[in-house]
């Protein structure tokens, strides 16, 4: 009888590699590069002060002659401080964020007394048909 021989396969073992050396010089150079990049980025983030564009002209092109200082909703009366004299019957143009209408002055009072001419710098009560808000500008219509 013949003996059966077992074939033993030997595995080829790859030669052991030495662990890679840590290079600290490269890391420092990478850090140095990052630092320079950050400095450049900070320089570009500076704010640039620009001159403002010229103010847009209003629809009617006139300067405001008064401003609304108060409004009484129950009686629909606006308290207006005028910058110049305004006669009874003049057409006023109320303009604001949510206000935009023209209305002739039909009733005007100062200290609960009717007047015909609103003096400059005084707060005058004017009957208006719609709601106006504090800060709305008053122009000549």
Order of alpha helices (4+ residues) and beta strands (2+ residues): alpha-beta-beta-beta-beta-beta-beta-beta-beta-beta-beta
